[in-house]
Amino acid sequence: MFPDEEEKLTDSMLGDAVLCLLHEDSAINVSALIATLQRMVEREESEMYKQACLNALINVRKSAKLCACHSDEESHVLPLFSHQRTAKVTKH
């Protein structure tokens, strides 16, 4: 699998986890995403999809750590898809 295909599949698995939470009428937060992705890893039979779930899990954890490092800033948005902060959010 090519790296960009792997990234697409990882993003798709993250999207599936969010959709699961929406269907369950659950809160969408880091803890819920991690728990859902862990369940997906445990239930997945395909190694390719299992690895994509693990990659999504790693991305969520990295993003949560990045967010924690910037906790003194005003933004409460969790940067799931980027390791860079593109703009500082200010209160109006």
SERO-4910 file (N, C-alpha, C, O; in steps of 0.05 Angstrom, whole numbers):
BEGIN
 pado doro    nc1    nc2    nc3   cac1   cac2   cac3    cc1    cc2    cc3    oc1    oc2    oc3
  Met    A     17    -23      0      0      0      0     18     25      0     38     26     14
  Phe    A     11     45    -16     26     69    -17     19     87      7     -2     85     18
  Pro    A     39    104     15     35    120     39      9    137     38     -5    139     58
  Asp    A      3    149     15    -22    165     14    -47    148     17    -67    158     27
  Glu    A    -46    124      7    -69    105     10    -72     98     40    -94     95     50
  Glu    A    -49     94     53    -49     87     81    -61    110     98    -76    105    116
  Glu    A    -53    135     91    -64    158    104    -94    160    100   -109    167    119
  Lys    A   -103    155     75   -132    157     69   -147    136     85   -169    142     96
  Leu    A   -137    112     87   -150     91    102   -150     98    132   -170     92    146
  Thr    A   -128    109    142   -127    118    170   -148    139    176   -162    137    196
  Asp    A   -150    159    158   -170    180    161   -198    168    160   -216    177    174
  Ser    A   -202    148    142   -228    135    140   -235    120    166   -258    121    174
  Met    A   -216    108    178   -221     93    203   -228    113    226   -245    108    243
  Leu    A   -215    136    226   -221    157    245   -249    167    241   -264    171    260
  Gly    A   -256    171    216   -283    179    209   -304    158    217   -325    165    228
  Asp    A   -298    133    214   -316    111    222   -319    112    253   -342    108    263
  Ala    A   -298    118    267   -300    119    296   -318    142    305   -335    140    323
  Val    A   -315    165    291   -332    188    297   -361    182    291   -380    188    306
  Leu    A   -366    168    268   -393    161    261   -406    141    281   -429    143    287
  Cys    A   -390    123    291   -399    105    312   -409    121    336   -430    115    347
  Leu    A   -393    140    344   -400    157    367   -426    173    362   -443    175    379
  Leu    A   -428    183    337   -453    198    330   -477    180    331   -498    187    341
  His    A   -474    156    320   -497    137    319   -505    128    348   -528    123    353
  Glu    A   -485    127    366   -491    120    394   -501    144    410   -507    142    433
  Asp    A   -502    167    397   -509    192    410   -491    198    433   -500    208    454
  Ser    A   -465    192    429   -445    196    450   -430    222    446   -431    234    424
  Ala    A   -417    231    466   -399    254    464   -376    247    446   -366    225    446
  Ile    A   -366    267    431   -343    263    414   -320    278    427   -319    303    426
  Asn    A   -302    263    440   -279    275    453   -256    255    451   -259    233    440
  Val    A   -233    263    460   -209    246    458   -213    219    471   -207    198    459
  Ser    A   -224    218    495   -227    193    509   -246    174    494   -241    150    492
  Ala    A   -268    185    484   -288    169    469   -276    159    443   -280    136    435
  Leu    A   -261    176    429   -248    167    404   -228    145    409   -227    125    394
  Ile    A   -212    148    430   -192    127    437   -205    101    443   -197     80    434
  Ala    A   -226    102    460   -240     78    467   -253     64    443   -252     40    440
  Thr    A   -265     80    425   -278     69    401   -257     57    383   -261     35    372
  Leu    A   -235     71    378   -214     60    361   -202     35    373   -195     16    358
  Gln    A   -199     33    399   -189      9    411   -208    -15    407   -199    -37    402
  Arg    A   -234     -9    409   -253    -31    404   -252    -39    375   -254    -63    369
  Met    A   -248    -20    357   -246    -27    328   -222    -44    323   -223    -63    307
  Val    A   -199    -38    336   -175    -54    333   -180    -83    342   -172   -102    329
  Glu    A   -193    -85    365   -198   -112    377   -216   -129    359   -213   -153    358
  Arg    A   -235   -116    346   -255   -131    330   -247   -135    301   -258   -153    288
  Glu    A   -228   -119    291   -221   -120    263   -205   -146    257   -187   -153    271
  Glu    A   -213   -159    235   -199   -183    227   -177   -178    206   -157   -192    205
  Ser    A   -182   -158    189   -163   -152    168   -139   -137    180   -142   -117    194
  Glu    A   -115   -146    175    -91   -133    185    -88   -105    174    -78    -87    189
  Met    A    -96   -101    149    -93    -74    137   -111    -54    152   -103    -32    158
  Tyr    A   -136    -62    158   -155    -44    172   -147    -41    201   -150    -20    213
  Lys    A   -137    -63    212   -128    -62    240   -105    -42    243   -104    -26    262
  Gln    A    -86    -42    224    -64    -24    224    -73      5    220    -63     23    233
  Ala    A    -93      9    203   -104     36    199   -117     46    224   -115     70    231
  Cys    A   -131     29    239   -143     36    265   -121     44    285   -124     63    300
  Leu    A   -100     28    285    -77     34    303    -65     61    296    -58     76    314
  Asn    A    -62     66    270    -50     92    261    -68    115    270    -59    136    279
  Ala    A    -95    111    267   -114    132    275   -112    136    306   -113    159    315
  Leu    A   -109    115    320   -106    116    349    -81    132    357    -81    149    375
  Ile    A    -59    126    343    -34    141    348    -37    171    341    -28    188    356
  Asn    A    -51    177    319    -56    205    311    -72    220    332    -66    243    339
  Val    A    -93    207    343   -110    220    363    -94    225    388    -95    246    400
  Arg    A    -78    205    396    -61    209    421    -40    231    417    -36    247    435
  Lys    A    -28    232    393     -8    253    388    -22    280    388    -11    300    399
  Ser    A    -45    282    375    -60    307    375    -68    316    403    -67    340    409
  Ala    A    -76    297    419    -84    304    447    -59    315    462    -62    334    477
  Lys    A    -36    303    458    -12    313    471     -5    341    461      3    358    477
  Leu    A     -8    345    435     -2    371    423    -21    392    435    -13    414    442
  Cys    A    -46    384    437    -66    402    449    -59    409    478    -62    432    486
  Ala    A    -50    389    493    -43    393    521    -19    412    523    -17    427    542
  Cys    A     -1    410    504     23    428    504     15    457    500     29    475    508
  His    A     -7    461    486    -17    488    479    -41    496    496    -57    512    488
  Ser    A    -43    484    520    -67    488    536    -69    517    546    -91    525    555
  Asp    A    -47    532    546    -49    560    555    -61    578    533    -66    601    539
  Glu    A    -65    568    509    -76    584    488   -107    584    490   -118    568    505
  Glu    A   -120    602    476   -149    605    477   -164    583    462   -187    578    469
  Ser    A   -151    570    443   -166    551    426   -173    526    442   -157    515    457
  His    A   -197    516    437   -206    491    449   -211    470    427   -226    451    432
  Val    A   -200    475    404   -204    457    381   -181    437    381   -157    445    383
  Leu    A   -187    411    379   -166    391    379   -157    387    350   -173    380    333
  Pro    A   -131    391    344   -120    389    317   -116    360    310    -94    350    314
  Leu    A   -136    347    298   -134    318    292   -117    312    267   -105    291    266
  Phe    A   -117    330    248   -106    323    222    -80    337    216    -70    335    193
  Ser    A    -69    352    234    -44    366    229    -28    369    254    -39    370    276
  His    A     -2    369    251     16    373    274     23    402    277     38    410    295
  Gln    A     13    419    259     18    447    260     -7    462    266    -29    454    258
  Arg    A     -5    484    281    -28    501    286    -27    523    265     -8    538    263
  Thr    A    -48    524    248    -47    543    226    -54    571    234    -44    590    222
  Ala    A    -71    575    254    -79    602    262    -86    601    291    -97    582    302
  Lys    A    -80    623    305    -88    625    333   -116    636    334   -123    656    321
  Val    A   -133    623    349   -161    631    352   -163    651    374   -151    647    396
  Thr    A   -177    673    369   -180    693    390   -210    696    396   -227    691    380
  Lys    A   -215    704    421   -242    709    429   -252    735    418   -237    754    416
  His    A   -277    736    411   -289    761    401   -308    773    421   -320    794    417
***
